[in-house]
C-alpha cells in the first residue's frame, strides 16, 4: 500500500479508486464512500474531484433515505420519526474509461496489504490456526469465500471489525467463513463442499499452525 500511495499521491486515493474499480455499476454518495473506504470526508471531496476530471468516475444522482421528525399528525405520536427520500449527488465508475483494465491489474486486492499486516489483523480475533485468502484476493471467481479462518475462541466483534477494516483497504465487500479446528478436520475428512471449493480454487495460505 505504501508504494502505491506514493505512486498515486495518497492512500485515500488508492482506497477510493479500489472502491469504484471493484464495484462497477454501484453508485455511492460521499457519506457511503467515507464509510466503505474508511477515510475522512474532507479528503474524499478532493479525490473525487481528481477522479472526475480524469474520466474514471462520473456523476449520478441517488435517492437516499432521509429521516424527518414529525411534529403534528393524527396517526402517529408527536415526535415520531418518518422516513422520506431525498436526492443527493452520487458517483459511479465510468466504464468507458480506457484506464479501467490497467488500474484493476495494478490495484488488485491482493496488494492492498502485506501478508503480515493481514495476519496481524486476524490474530486479534481469537486463537487463529489457519488463515487463507482466496476469491477477490486472487482475482478468482471460483471460490465461495475470500477469507477462510480456522480458529478457537473467536471474538465476533473483533472479527467483524477486522473484516470491515480489510474491506476498506481492498475496496469491496468480502465473503468469509470461520470454522473451529475440530469441525475443519471433520470437513476435510469427508471432503466437505465448502472446504473443497476453497482448496480446489486458487488460494493463498497466510498463516498455518495445522501443518497443511
C-alpha positions in Angstrom: 0.0 0.0 0.0 2.8 2.4 0.8 4.4 2.2 -2.7 1.0 2.6 -4.4 0.2 5.6 -2.1 3.4 7.3 -3.3 2.6 6.4 -6.9 -0.9 7.8 -6.7 -0.3 10.6 -4.2 -2.2 9.3 -1.2 -3.6 6.2 0.5 -7.1 7.8 0.4 -7.0 8.0 -3.4 -6.0 4.3 -3.7 -8.8 3.2 -1.4 -11.4 5.3 -3.2 -10.2 4.0 -6.6 -10.4 0.4 -5.5 -14.0 1.0 -4.3 -15.1 2.1 -7.7 -12.9 -0.3 -9.7 -14.1 -3.4 -7.9 -17.8 -2.4 -7.6 -18.7 -1.5 -11.2 -22.3 -0.3 -11.7 -22.6 0.6 -8.0 -23.1 4.3 -7.2 -22.1 5.8 -3.9 -22.7 9.2 -2.3 -19.9 10.9 -0.3 -21.2 9.5 3.0 -21.1 6.0 1.8 -17.7 6.4 0.2 -16.4 7.6 3.6 -17.9 4.6 5.4 -16.9 2.0 2.8 -13.3 3.2 2.3 -12.7 4.2 5.9 -11.4 7.7 5.1 -12.1 11.2 6.1 -14.8 13.2 4.4 -12.6 16.2 3.6 -10.1 14.0 1.8 -12.8 12.3 -0.2 -14.0 15.5 -1.8 -10.6 16.3 -3.2 -10.1 12.8 -4.5 -13.5 12.7 -6.2 -12.7 15.9 -8.0 -9.5 14.4 -9.4 -11.1 11.2 -10.4 -14.0 13.0 -12.1 -11.6 15.2 -14.1 -9.6 12.1 -15.1 -12.7 10.4 -16.5 -12.5 7.4 -14.2 -15.8 8.2 -12.5 -18.9 10.2 -13.4 -21.8 11.9 -11.5 -25.0 10.0 -10.8 -27.9 11.3 -8.8 -29.1 9.0 -6.0 -32.2 8.7 -3.8 -31.4 8.0 -0.2 -33.5 7.7 2.9 -33.9 10.9 5.0 -35.3 10.8 8.5 -37.5 13.7 9.4 -39.1 14.4 12.8 -42.9 14.6 12.7 -44.4 17.3 14.9 -48.0 17.0 14.0 -50.1 14.1 12.9 -53.3 12.4 13.9 -51.9 9.0 13.2 -48.5 9.0 14.9 -47.4 10.2 18.2 -45.8 13.7 18.4 -42.1 13.5 18.0 -42.1 10.2 16.0 -39.7 9.9 13.1 -40.7 9.2 9.5 -38.5 8.2 6.5 -38.5 10.1 3.3 -36.4 10.1 0.2 -34.1 12.8 -0.9 -31.9 13.3 -4.0 -28.1 13.6 -3.4 -25.0 13.7 -5.6 -23.6 10.3 -6.2 -20.7 8.9 -8.2 -20.2 5.7 -10.3 -17.4 4.2 -12.3 -17.3 5.4 -15.9 -16.9 2.1 -17.7 -16.0 4.0 -20.9 -12.7 5.0 -19.2 -9.7 3.5 -21.1 -7.7 3.1 -17.8 -10.0 0.6 -16.1 -8.3 -2.6 -17.1 -4.8 -1.4 -16.3 -5.9 0.1 -13.0 -7.7 -3.1 -11.9 -4.5 -5.1 -12.5 -2.4 -2.6 -10.6 -4.7 -2.2 -7.7 -5.7 -5.9 -7.1 -7.0 -6.5 -3.6 -4.1 -8.9 -3.1 -1.7 -5.9 -3.0 -3.8 -3.8 -0.6 -1.9 -5.0 2.5 1.1 -7.2 3.1 0.5 -10.8 4.3 1.9 -9.9 7.7 -0.5 -6.9 8.0 -3.5 -9.2 7.2 -2.3 -11.8 9.6 -1.9 -9.3 12.4 -5.5 -8.0 11.9 -7.0 -11.5 12.2 -4.8 -12.8 15.0 -6.6 -10.3 17.3 -9.9 -12.1 16.7 -9.0 -15.3 18.5 -6.6 -18.3 18.6 -6.1 -18.5 14.8 -4.8 -21.8 13.5 -5.2 -21.2 9.8 -5.8 -18.1 7.6 -6.4 -18.5 3.9 -7.1 -15.9 1.2 -9.0 -16.7 -1.9 -11.6 -15.2 -4.3 -11.2 -11.4 -4.6 -7.6 -11.5 -3.4 -6.5 -13.8 -6.2 -8.9 -12.3 -8.8 -10.7 -15.7 -8.9 -14.5 -16.2 -9.2 -14.2 -19.9 -8.4 -14.1 -19.7 -4.6 -17.1 -19.3 -2.3 -15.2 -17.1 0.2 -12.5 -14.5 0.1 -11.2 -15.1 3.7 -11.2 -18.5 5.4 -10.3 -18.8 9.1 -9.8 -21.8 11.4 -9.7 -20.7 15.0 -10.6 -21.3 18.6 -12.5 -18.8 20.7 -13.3 -16.3 18.0 -14.5 -12.8 19.2 -17.3 -12.0 16.8 -16.9 -8.2 17.4 -13.2 -8.3 16.7 -13.8 -10.4 13.7 -16.4 -8.0 12.3 -14.0 -5.1 12.9 -11.1 -6.9 11.2 -13.2 -7.7 8.1 -14.6 -4.2 7.8 -11.1 -2.7 8.1 -9.8 -5.1 5.4 -12.8 -4.2 3.2 -11.9 -0.5 3.4 -8.4 -1.4 2.0 -9.4 -3.7 -0.8 -12.5 -1.7 -1.9 -15.1 -4.4 -2.0 -17.2 -6.4 0.4 -15.6 -9.7 1.5 -17.2 -13.2 2.0 -15.7 -15.1 4.9 -16.1 -18.3 6.8 -14.9 -19.4 10.2 -14.6 -23.0 11.5 -13.3 -24.4 14.8 -10.3 -26.8 14.3 -12.4 -29.9 15.1 -15.1 -29.0 12.6 -12.4 -28.2 10.0 -10.7 -31.6 10.4 -14.1 -33.3 10.1 -15.0 -31.4 7.0 -11.6 -32.1 5.5 -12.0 -35.9 6.1 -15.4 -36.0 4.4 -14.4 -33.7 1.6 -17.0 -31.2 2.5 -18.0 -28.9 -0.4 -17.1 -25.6 1.3 -13.6 -26.8 2.2 -13.2 -28.5 -1.2 -14.2 -25.3 -3.1 -11.7 -23.2 -1.1 -8.7 -25.5 -1.6 -9.5 -26.6 -5.1 -9.7 -22.9 -6.2 -6.7 -20.6 -6.3 -5.9 -19.7 -2.7 -3.1 -18.4 -0.6 -2.2 -19.6 2.9 -1.2 -16.7 5.0 -0.9 -18.5 8.4 -0.8 -22.2 9.2 -0.4 -23.9 12.5 -2.3 -27.1 11.4 0.6 -28.3 9.1 -1.3 -28.2 5.8 
